[in-house]
Amino acid sequence: MSEKTETTSPPASTWVRFLRNYGPLPTNGNLFDEHVNKALKRANVQPITLPTPRLEEMFAALQTGSGSLLVAGTAGDGKTYHCRGLWERLGGAEAEWNSSGNIKTLQVAERRFVFVKDLSALTFGSTDSQRIFDGLQASVDGDDTTSYVIATNHGKILEHLRDREQGGPTGPLRESVQRAFLDANASHSRLKVVDLSKASNRGSLDDVLNAVAQHPEWSRCDVCALNGDGQVCPIYENRTRILGQHDERLFARRLGDLVELSRLNGTHLPVRDMLTLVTNVVLGHPDAKEGLMTCIDVPKIQAEGTVDQASLYRNTFFANLKPKRAAAQPVSRTLAIFGVGAETGNGVDGLLVYGSDDTRLKADFNNLVANDPLFGASAAFIAAQRAYLEGDERDQSDDDGNEFLKRLADQRRRLFFTLPESSMALYSFWKLTAFSHAGVYLSLLTSFDGVKNAVSDRAKTMVIKGMNRVFTGLLLENVDKLFVAEAGGSTRSRTSVLCQTEIAIRRGGGGSGLAFRRNEVTGVPCVEVVLGADQAKVTFDLTPIRFEFLCQVAEGALPGSFSSECLEDVQALKARLLRQSEAQRRALAAEYDTIDDSELDLSFIEINDRNGNGSLERISVRVPA
């Protein structure tokens, strides 16, 4: 007999309703720190507590020095949340912070702290704005009696400072703030800038996953009749799989990879978006109101046999929402770029379509698909698969075909998160994305931390080969040198065989050559080219999309078929190298007085038919007088 008890209202229903308000709803007020305390009082549940990783740094800055503090970031980065933590850390009362008013004052011994919870709420040129910025300027200039703590978006404080200057010359305060936003290493003795938008997206995701999945309110589910006796509660199941106790948190790690790749591509996801994503992962179901489940939806979902549609793997990409609503979510648009579900490989689709019948695939099907009867080989998926395989294509309705194809996309999403590393040779989970070389890219990243491996070396050779092919328009195989070539004045030619300079690939040390480094500002790998000891470095950031472009070109894809923007970026790099090479040539010729316009030394690239490597054929051409 089950120890679970029947209740008219599931024991965790209040908590789930509270969590639901963090999801992709028009009225998701819980995503704003200013509103969350009111919601907590109404729901009477424990809050979702996220770390404040910069809090001690902020506290130390105010304790050990004089001056003021700017807490900057994009909308949803947790600026107000960090300021509230600092207020309480300094001894301020929670009730006072939660009371009405955007400006809060706290007296600690002989020092006064003025907090601005949200600079966006201050009107340009208002009395409050003038008072705050007069005080901030005085603090930066040396007044130790009052310190200011201001939560602000990057643009908003610059707008206030620009308005304050009224078209005059840029003041030192605005100059210091601008410099701090552009350079994380910039500092000011009396103005500390904490930029929360510089935080790692992967770290923020882990914090949110842990805060939601390990929340103590889930213990109420232990006595819920919807979660046992052969019944599976999709909400609790999604939460359990996030924890990943049986697969070493594989879901969290793979989702973290996508989020980190997005950051390196230049897309910052604030904590607010992470909360929306994780809530949708746990509660998503297309048949629930607004696409998000509550506990009272679960009995109907169980009765109708649609638990599989609540799969966290499809919810990650907001497949539980109508396309228009999904596209309205920034995090959904960010993850959609990876094409998980739409991209595939012959091996994976063969496994999903024929694996249950093909004796050669049966073992893999059982281990990778049938091992998950809830979200994998569910009764609905098997039925759709059987109808698709057995139906006469001439009589099969579009609806039948579309139903199976939708479920096929869901299975690709599931496999992206569940395929083990050991299956990479046959079923690469990165092949299920538009960034099929992302795993190689991540290995290149770790190589800068001292984790050298054959994969990172392969990444470098693919980049060089791809650059050579874009620079020349030839199917070169060279990976030990880079040819910087042009078409000899022809603007129509797609190939460039007239080589201006060849650059050796150096493994380390100084001097001329090409090397791979980590860009200390952006964190992405970069190619660093030096044409001579006295020449400036030319750097080219290898964002994930640029890396994917070069890898695909190295494998034979046409340069314009993947990304015209990436093609233009690489061609712009080539143009920079050509200009620097020409300037270097002229400088050397002038230094040694060897300029001779009557004779040209030309180097043409010729391909060795046996190995595809290019070499230079040098000729001299005399120009008639």
GUKOLLO-56793 format. One record per residue (C-alpha): x, z, y. Coordinates in nm, 2 decimals, decimal comma. Example, Ala and Ser with C-alpha at 12.3 -4.5 7.8 and 13.67 -1.06 7.14 Angstrom:
BEGIN
R	u	w	v
R	1,23	0,78	-0,45
R	1,37	0,71	-0,11
***
This chain:
BEGIN
R	u	w	v
R	0,00	0,00	0,00
R	0,14	-0,09	0,34
R	0,25	0,18	0,58
R	0,14	-0,04	0,87
R	-0,18	0,06	1,04
R	-0,46	-0,16	1,17
R	-0,52	-0,12	1,55
R	-0,77	-0,28	1,78
R	-0,48	-0,37	2,01
R	-0,14	-0,45	1,86
R	0,11	-0,17	1,95
R	0,35	-0,39	2,14
R	0,09	-0,59	2,33
R	0,15	-0,43	2,66
R	0,52	-0,49	2,63
R	0,47	-0,86	2,53
R	0,23	-0,91	2,83
R	0,49	-0,77	3,06
R	0,77	-0,99	2,91
R	0,54	-1,29	2,94
R	0,55	-1,26	3,32
R	0,92	-1,35	3,31
R	0,83	-1,69	3,15
R	0,76	-2,03	3,31
R	0,43	-1,93	3,48
R	0,32	-2,01	3,83
R	0,28	-1,63	3,89
R	0,60	-1,50	3,73
R	0,65	-1,22	3,98
R	0,86	-1,02	3,74
R	1,15	-1,27	3,81
R	1,18	-1,12	4,16
R	1,35	-0,77	4,19
R	1,12	-0,70	4,48
R	0,81	-0,71	4,26
R	0,93	-0,59	3,92
R	0,88	-0,22	3,99
R	0,52	-0,26	4,07
R	0,47	-0,45	3,74
R	0,65	-0,17	3,56
R	0,41	0,09	3,69
R	0,11	-0,12	3,59
R	0,24	-0,19	3,24
R	0,40	0,16	3,18
R	0,69	0,01	2,98
R	1,06	0,05	3,00
R	1,23	-0,20	3,23
R	1,45	-0,49	3,12
R	1,79	-0,36	3,23
R	2,06	-0,61	3,29
R	2,43	-0,53	3,36
R	2,55	-0,54	3,72
R	2,91	-0,66	3,65
R	3,02	-0,66	4,01
R	2,87	-0,32	4,10
R	3,19	-0,11	4,06
R	3,39	-0,37	4,25
R	3,13	-0,35	4,53
R	3,13	0,03	4,53
R	3,51	0,04	4,53
R	3,53	-0,19	4,83
R	3,31	0,04	5,04
R	3,48	0,35	4,92
R	3,85	0,26	4,95
R	3,83	0,06	5,27
R	3,64	0,00	5,59
R	3,43	-0,29	5,68
R	3,13	-0,46	5,53
R	3,01	-0,64	5,22
R	2,83	-0,97	5,16
R	2,65	-1,02	4,83
R	2,61	-1,39	4,80
R	2,48	-1,64	4,55
R	2,20	-1,88	4,48
R	1,84	-1,79	4,44
R	1,79	-1,58	4,13
R	2,16	-1,47	4,09
R	2,06	-1,10	4,12
R	2,17	-1,03	4,47
R	1,89	-0,78	4,55
R	1,93	-0,63	4,20
R	2,30	-0,56	4,27
R	2,23	-0,43	4,61
R	1,97	-0,19	4,47
R	2,23	-0,07	4,22
R	2,48	-0,01	4,50
R	2,22	0,18	4,70
R	2,16	0,41	4,41
R	2,53	0,44	4,34
R	2,59	0,56	4,69
R	2,32	0,82	4,65
R	2,02	0,65	4,79
R	1,67	0,73	4,66
R	1,49	0,48	4,44
R	1,16	0,55	4,61
R	1,31	0,47	4,95
R	1,45	0,14	4,83
R	1,11	0,05	4,68
R	0,92	0,13	4,99
R	0,83	-0,15	5,24
R	1,09	-0,29	5,47
R	1,37	-0,54	5,43
R	1,64	-0,33	5,62
R	1,74	0,01	5,47
R	1,97	0,27	5,62
R	2,16	0,53	5,42
R	2,38	0,81	5,57
R	2,67	0,93	5,35
R	2,87	1,20	5,52
R	3,00	1,05	5,85
R	2,94	0,69	5,75
R	2,62	0,49	5,78
R	2,53	0,20	5,54
R	2,29	-0,06	5,65
R	2,14	-0,27	5,37
R	1,97	-0,61	5,42
R	1,78	-0,67	5,10
R	1,72	-1,04	5,17
R	1,87	-1,22	5,47
R	1,62	-1,50	5,42
R	1,35	-1,27	5,55
R	1,52	-1,24	5,89
R	1,40	-1,48	6,16
R	1,67	-1,67	6,35
R	1,74	-1,51	6,69
R	1,50	-1,22	6,63
R	1,58	-0,87	6,75
R	1,66	-0,75	6,39
R	1,89	-1,05	6,34
R	2,07	-0,99	6,66
R	2,11	-0,62	6,58
R	2,24	-0,69	6,22
R	2,49	-0,95	6,33
R	2,61	-0,76	6,63
R	2,68	-0,46	6,40
R	2,84	-0,68	6,13
R	3,07	-0,83	6,39
R	3,16	-0,48	6,52
R	3,23	-0,37	6,16
R	3,46	-0,66	6,10
R	3,63	-0,60	6,43
R	3,72	-0,24	6,34
R	3,41	-0,01	6,38
R	3,43	0,24	6,09
R	3,11	0,42	6,16
R	2,87	0,17	6,01
R	2,91	-0,07	5,71
R	2,67	-0,35	5,63
R	2,56	-0,47	5,29
R	2,38	-0,80	5,31
R	2,22	-1,00	5,03
R	2,23	-1,37	5,12
R	2,22	-1,73	5,00
R	2,53	-1,93	5,09
R	2,36	-2,15	5,34
R	2,15	-1,88	5,50
R	2,42	-1,66	5,65
R	2,61	-1,97	5,77
R	2,29	-2,09	5,94
R	2,25	-1,75	6,11
R	2,61	-1,75	6,23
R	2,58	-2,11	6,35
R	2,26	-2,02	6,54
R	2,44	-1,71	6,69
R	2,72	-1,93	6,82
R	2,46	-2,17	6,97
R	2,67	-2,49	6,94
R	2,99	-2,33	7,05
R	3,32	-2,33	6,86
R	3,33	-2,19	6,51
R	3,38	-1,82	6,54
R	3,63	-1,62	6,32
R	3,35	-1,46	6,13
R	3,19	-1,78	6,02
R	3,53	-1,92	5,94
R	3,61	-1,63	5,71
R	3,27	-1,66	5,53
R	3,31	-2,03	5,48
R	3,66	-1,98	5,34
R	3,55	-1,71	5,10
R	3,27	-1,94	4,97
R	3,51	-2,23	4,91
R	3,81	-2,03	4,77
R	3,75	-1,73	4,54
R	4,10	-1,60	4,62
R	4,04	-1,59	4,99
R	4,02	-1,24	5,13
R	3,95	-1,06	5,46
R	4,07	-0,71	5,52
R	3,73	-0,59	5,66
R	3,48	-0,83	5,50
R	3,43	-0,83	5,12
R	3,24	-1,13	4,98
R	3,10	-1,09	4,63
R	2,98	-1,43	4,51
R	2,75	-1,39	4,21
R	2,72	-1,77	4,16
R	3,08	-1,77	4,03
R	2,98	-1,56	3,73
R	3,01	-1,72	3,39
R	2,68	-1,87	3,27
R	2,76	-1,79	2,91
R	2,81	-1,42	3,00
R	2,48	-1,41	3,19
R	2,30	-1,56	2,90
R	2,45	-1,31	2,65
R	2,34	-1,03	2,88
R	1,98	-1,16	2,90
R	1,96	-1,23	2,53
R	2,07	-0,87	2,45
R	1,85	-0,71	2,71
R	1,54	-0,89	2,58
R	1,60	-0,89	2,21
R	1,73	-0,54	2,19
R	1,47	-0,38	2,42
R	1,35	-0,05	2,28
R	0,98	-0,16	2,31
R	1,02	-0,39	2,01
R	1,02	-0,08	1,79
R	0,64	-0,07	1,83
R	0,63	-0,38	1,61
R	0,74	-0,17	1,31
R	0,38	-0,04	1,26
R	0,20	-0,36	1,35
R	-0,04	-0,51	1,09
R	0,04	-0,86	1,22
R	0,40	-0,83	1,10
R	0,40	-0,77	0,73
R	0,21	-0,79	0,40
R	0,30	-1,16	0,38
R	0,22	-1,23	0,74
R	0,49	-1,35	0,98
R	0,45	-1,27	1,35
R	0,61	-1,56	1,53
R	0,70	-1,35	1,83
R	0,88	-1,09	1,62
R	1,05	-1,36	1,41
R	1,19	-1,54	1,72
R	1,32	-1,21	1,84
R	1,48	-1,14	1,50
R	1,65	-1,48	1,49
R	1,80	-1,43	1,84
R	1,96	-1,11	1,72
R	2,12	-1,32	1,44
R	2,21	-1,04	1,21
R	2,24	-1,27	0,91
R	2,43	-1,56	1,06
R	2,66	-1,40	1,31
R	2,45	-1,48	1,61
R	2,47	-1,85	1,55
R	2,17	-1,93	1,78
R	2,32	-1,73	2,07
R	2,66	-1,90	2,03
R	2,53	-2,25	2,02
R	2,29	-2,19	2,31
R	2,59	-2,03	2,50
R	2,79	-2,35	2,44
R	2,51	-2,56	2,60
R	2,49	-2,33	2,90
R	2,87	-2,32	2,94
R	2,90	-2,70	2,92
R	2,63	-2,72	3,19
R	2,83	-2,49	3,41
R	3,14	-2,70	3,36
R	2,93	-3,01	3,45
R	2,86	-2,84	3,78
R	2,51	-2,69	3,71
R	2,49	-2,32	3,78
R	2,20	-2,14	3,60
R	2,12	-1,81	3,78
R	2,00	-1,50	3,59
R	1,64	-1,57	3,69
R	1,65	-1,90	3,50
R	1,81	-1,73	3,20
R	1,52	-1,48	3,19
R	1,27	-1,77	3,20
R	1,45	-1,95	2,92
R	1,48	-1,65	2,69
R	1,12	-1,55	2,75
R	1,01	-1,90	2,66
R	1,23	-1,89	2,35
R	1,05	-1,58	2,23
R	0,69	-1,65	2,33
R	0,65	-2,02	2,33
R	0,36	-2,19	2,15
R	0,18	-2,51	2,25
R	-0,17	-2,38	2,16
R	-0,13	-2,05	2,36
R	-0,26	-2,01	2,71
R	-0,01	-2,17	2,95
R	0,22	-2,22	2,64
R	0,32	-1,86	2,61
R	0,19	-1,62	2,34
R	0,06	-1,27	2,37
R	-0,01	-1,05	2,07
R	-0,38	-1,13	2,06
R	-0,29	-1,50	2,00
R	-0,10	-1,42	1,68
R	-0,39	-1,38	1,44
R	-0,54	-1,72	1,53
R	-0,20	-1,89	1,50
R	-0,15	-1,73	1,16
R	-0,50	-1,83	1,04
R	-0,45	-2,19	1,15
R	-0,11	-2,22	0,99
R	0,07	-2,32	1,31
R	0,34	-2,05	1,31
R	0,60	-2,33	1,28
R	0,51	-2,46	1,62
R	0,63	-2,13	1,77
R	0,99	-2,20	1,66
R	1,25	-2,07	1,89
R	1,45	-2,39	1,83
R	1,19	-2,61	1,99
R	1,10	-2,35	2,25
R	1,46	-2,36	2,37
R	1,39	-2,71	2,51
R	1,05	-2,61	2,64
R	0,87	-2,83	2,38
R	0,58	-2,58	2,39
R	0,49	-2,70	2,75
R	0,34	-3,02	2,87
R	0,62	-3,26	2,99
R	0,53	-3,22	3,35
R	0,54	-2,84	3,34
R	0,86	-2,84	3,15
R	1,03	-3,08	3,40
R	0,94	-2,83	3,68
R	1,17	-2,57	3,53
R	1,54	-2,62	3,64
R	1,67	-2,47	3,32
R	1,46	-2,72	3,12
R	1,59	-3,01	3,31
R	1,95	-2,88	3,26
R	1,91	-2,85	2,88
R	1,72	-3,18	2,86
R	2,04	-3,37	2,96
R	2,19	-3,29	2,61
R	1,91	-3,49	2,44
R	1,88	-3,24	2,15
R	1,60	-3,37	1,93
R	1,62	-3,73	2,06
R	1,98	-3,79	1,95
R	2,07	-3,81	1,58
R	2,30	-3,95	1,32
R	2,23	-4,14	1,00
R	2,34	-3,85	0,79
R	2,10	-3,60	0,94
R	1,80	-3,83	0,95
R	1,87	-3,94	0,59
R	1,87	-3,57	0,49
R	1,55	-3,49	0,67
R	1,36	-3,80	0,56
R	1,48	-3,85	0,20
R	1,65	-3,53	0,11
R	1,36	-3,37	-0,09
R	1,35	-3,68	-0,32
R	1,71	-3,82	-0,33
R	1,91	-3,65	-0,60
R	2,23	-3,71	-0,40
R	2,09	-3,52	-0,10
R	1,87	-3,26	-0,29
R	2,13	-2,98	-0,28
R	2,20	-3,02	0,09
R	1,83	-3,04	0,16
R	1,77	-2,71	-0,02
R	2,06	-2,54	0,15
R	2,00	-2,67	0,50
R	1,62	-2,74	0,53
R	1,42	-2,59	0,24
R	1,60	-2,26	0,29
R	1,38	-2,20	0,60
R	1,02	-2,24	0,48
R	0,89	-2,11	0,82
R	1,06	-2,34	1,08
R	1,23	-2,58	0,84
R	1,06	-2,72	0,53
R	0,72	-2,58	0,64
R	0,41	-2,69	0,46
R	0,32	-2,90	0,77
R	0,65	-3,07	0,78
R	0,65	-3,15	0,41
R	0,29	-3,29	0,44
R	0,39	-3,51	0,73
R	0,70	-3,62	0,55
R	0,50	-3,71	0,24
R	0,24	-3,90	0,44
R	0,51	-4,09	0,62
R	0,70	-4,19	0,31
R	0,40	-4,28	0,09
R	0,18	-4,44	0,35
R	0,15	-4,82	0,37
R	0,32	-4,91	0,70
R	0,06	-5,18	0,75
R	-0,22	-4,92	0,74
R	-0,05	-4,62	0,88
R	-0,19	-4,52	1,21
R	0,03	-4,46	1,51
R	-0,08	-4,10	1,51
R	0,05	-4,04	1,16
R	0,38	-4,19	1,25
R	0,41	-4,00	1,58
R	0,33	-3,67	1,41
R	0,62	-3,70	1,17
R	0,86	-3,83	1,44
R	0,77	-3,52	1,65
R	0,84	-3,29	1,36
R	1,16	-3,49	1,29
R	1,27	-3,41	1,65
R	1,19	-3,04	1,60
R	1,41	-3,04	1,28
R	1,70	-3,19	1,46
R	1,67	-2,92	1,72
R	1,66	-2,66	1,44
R	1,96	-2,81	1,27
R	2,16	-2,80	1,59
R	2,13	-2,43	1,60
R	2,16	-2,36	1,22
R	2,41	-2,61	1,07
R	2,72	-2,42	0,96
R	3,06	-2,52	1,08
R	3,15	-2,60	0,71
R	2,91	-2,89	0,72
R	3,07	-3,07	1,01
R	3,22	-3,35	0,80
R	2,88	-3,47	0,68
R	2,64	-3,32	0,93
R	2,79	-3,26	1,27
R	2,56	-3,06	1,49
R	2,72	-3,21	1,80
R	2,62	-3,55	1,69
R	2,26	-3,43	1,75
R	2,33	-3,43	2,12
R	2,43	-3,69	2,38
R	2,76	-3,51	2,40
R	2,89	-3,59	2,05
R	3,25	-3,49	2,15
R	3,15	-3,15	2,30
R	3,31	-2,96	2,01
R	3,64	-3,13	2,08
R	3,61	-3,06	2,45
R	3,55	-2,69	2,38
R	3,87	-2,69	2,16
R	4,06	-2,84	2,45
R	3,93	-2,55	2,67
R	4,05	-2,28	2,43
R	4,39	-2,45	2,41
R	4,47	-2,34	2,76
R	4,42	-1,98	2,64
R	4,70	-2,03	2,39
R	4,48	-2,14	2,09
R	4,67	-2,46	2,00
R	4,52	-2,67	1,73
R	4,50	-3,03	1,61
R	4,16	-3,08	1,77
R	4,29	-3,01	2,12
R	4,58	-3,26	2,06
R	4,32	-3,52	1,95
R	4,12	-3,45	2,27
R	4,42	-3,54	2,48
R	4,50	-3,86	2,30
R	4,14	-3,97	2,33
R	4,15	-3,91	2,70
R	4,47	-4,11	2,75
R	4,34	-4,40	2,53
R	4,01	-4,40	2,72
R	4,18	-4,40	3,06
R	4,41	-4,68	2,95
R	4,12	-4,90	2,85
R	3,93	-4,84	3,17
R	4,24	-4,90	3,38
R	4,33	-5,23	3,21
R	4,01	-5,36	3,05
R	4,21	-5,41	2,73
R	4,16	-5,25	2,39
R	4,49	-5,06	2,41
R	4,59	-4,80	2,15
R	4,86	-4,64	2,36
R	4,85	-4,26	2,38
R	5,21	-4,19	2,49
R	5,19	-4,36	2,83
R	4,94	-4,45	3,09
R	4,93	-4,80	3,25
R	4,82	-4,82	3,61
R	4,73	-5,18	3,65
R	4,55	-5,42	3,88
R	4,41	-5,77	3,85
R	4,66	-5,93	4,09
R	4,41	-5,98	4,37
R	4,13	-6,12	4,16
R	3,81	-5,93	4,24
R	3,60	-6,09	3,96
R	3,83	-6,02	3,67
R	3,73	-5,74	3,44
R	4,08	-5,70	3,30
R	4,39	-5,57	3,49
R	4,71	-5,68	3,32
R	4,95	-5,66	3,62
R	5,10	-5,31	3,58
R	5,21	-5,14	3,89
R	5,36	-4,84	3,71
R	5,36	-4,67	3,37
R	5,34	-4,30	3,34
R	5,49	-4,10	3,05
R	5,27	-3,83	2,89
R	5,47	-3,51	2,92
R	5,42	-3,21	2,71
R	5,56	-2,97	2,97
R	5,82	-2,92	3,23
R	5,86	-3,07	3,57
R	5,93	-3,42	3,70
R	5,71	-3,73	3,69
R	5,45	-3,78	3,42
R	5,10	-3,68	3,31
R	5,00	-3,34	3,18
R	4,68	-3,14	3,10
R	4,61	-2,82	3,29
R	4,31	-2,60	3,37
R	4,18	-2,63	3,72
R	4,20	-2,27	3,85
R	3,92	-2,31	4,09
R	3,66	-2,50	3,88
R	3,78	-2,37	3,54
R	3,75	-2,72	3,39
R	4,04	-2,90	3,22
R	4,21	-3,16	3,44
R	4,46	-3,44	3,41
R	4,75	-3,39	3,65
R	4,96	-3,69	3,74
R	5,29	-3,68	3,92
R	5,46	-4,02	4,00
R	5,78	-3,86	4,13
R	5,95	-3,53	4,20
R	5,88	-3,57	4,57
R	5,52	-3,70	4,52
R	5,20	-3,50	4,56
R	5,01	-3,42	4,24
R	4,70	-3,63	4,17
R	4,44	-3,43	3,97
R	4,13	-3,55	3,79
R	3,88	-3,29	3,66
R	3,77	-3,35	3,31
R	3,41	-3,23	3,32
R	3,22	-3,26	2,99
R	3,04	-3,58	3,10
R	3,37	-3,74	3,21
R	3,53	-3,63	2,88
R	3,25	-3,77	2,68
R	3,27	-4,10	2,87
R	3,64	-4,14	2,80
R	3,61	-4,05	2,44
R	3,33	-4,30	2,38
R	3,54	-4,57	2,56
R	3,84	-4,47	2,34
R	3,61	-4,53	2,03
R	3,52	-4,88	2,15
R	3,21	-4,83	2,37
R	3,19	-5,05	2,68
R	3,28	-4,85	3,00
R	2,95	-4,92	3,17
R	2,73	-4,84	2,88
R	2,74	-4,46	2,90
R	2,77	-4,38	3,27
R	2,84	-4,60	3,57
R	2,91	-4,29	3,78
R	3,19	-4,19	3,54
R	3,33	-4,54	3,54
R	3,34	-4,53	3,92
R	3,51	-4,18	3,90
R	3,79	-4,31	3,67
R	3,83	-4,63	3,88
R	3,86	-4,42	4,19
R	4,14	-4,22	4,02
R	4,31	-4,55	3,94
R	4,29	-4,66	4,30
R	4,45	-4,33	4,42
R	4,74	-4,39	4,17
R	4,78	-4,75	4,28
R	4,80	-4,64	4,65
R	5,05	-4,37	4,57
R	5,26	-4,61	4,36
R	5,27	-4,87	4,63
R	5,37	-4,61	4,89
R	5,64	-4,48	4,66
R	5,77	-4,83	4,60
R	5,79	-4,91	4,97
R	5,95	-4,57	5,05
R	6,23	-4,63	4,79
R	6,28	-4,99	4,91
R	6,31	-4,88	5,27
R	6,55	-4,60	5,18
R	6,79	-4,83	5,00
R	6,72	-5,14	5,22
R	6,61	-5,35	4,92
R	6,30	-5,51	5,06
R	6,31	-5,88	4,97
R	5,99	-6,07	5,03
R	6,14	-6,38	4,88
R	6,13	-6,24	4,52
R	5,87	-6,05	4,33
R	5,93	-5,84	4,02
R	5,61	-5,84	3,81
R	5,52	-5,64	3,50
R	5,25	-5,78	3,27
R	5,09	-5,58	2,99
R	5,10	-5,75	2,65
R	4,93	-5,62	2,34
R	5,11	-5,60	2,01
R	4,88	-5,76	1,75
R	4,99	-5,53	1,47
R	4,92	-5,18	1,62
R	4,73	-5,26	1,94
R	4,99	-5,09	2,16
R	5,07	-5,24	2,49
R	5,41	-5,30	2,63
R	5,54	-5,45	2,95
R	5,68	-5,80	2,99
R	5,88	-5,81	3,31
R	5,93	-6,14	3,50
R	6,07	-6,23	3,85
R	5,90	-6,48	4,07
R	6,07	-6,64	4,36
R	5,85	-6,71	4,66
R	5,91	-7,04	4,83
R	6,03	-7,01	5,19
***
